[in-house]
């Protein structure tokens, strides 16, 4: 009984410690790998060979890799470790990793290519 009460108290303390407006980072996101120069084209390119080549060249040229989420909510997520996603530039993928909520930046640990929807 005492352990249950302590567990509940810890849960409340953890919830109160979280800054208002921030959510817990998810660990998987689905969308298109694009680049920071033409990031919105990821929504329209959808595995188009021209888009895939353009995104790869832009990333290799120094533009940041980004994920354009499949839900198209307007939030673009920057990818911290570009080399992890370069082979998938322009592709529809699921990324796993950690999210820095303040900078909207994903550190990718796994990339799973998907068929376009």
Secondary structure as UniProt FT lines:
FT   HELIX           2..17
FT   TURN            20..21
FT   STRAND          28..35
FT   TURN            39..40
FT   HELIX           41..45
FT   TURN            46..47
FT   HELIX           49..60
FT   TURN            61..62
FT   STRAND          65..69
FT   TURN            70..71
FT   STRAND          76..79
FT   HELIX           82..84
FT   HELIX           86..88
FT   TURN            89..90
FT   STRAND          92..100
FT   TURN            101..104
FT   STRAND          105..113
//
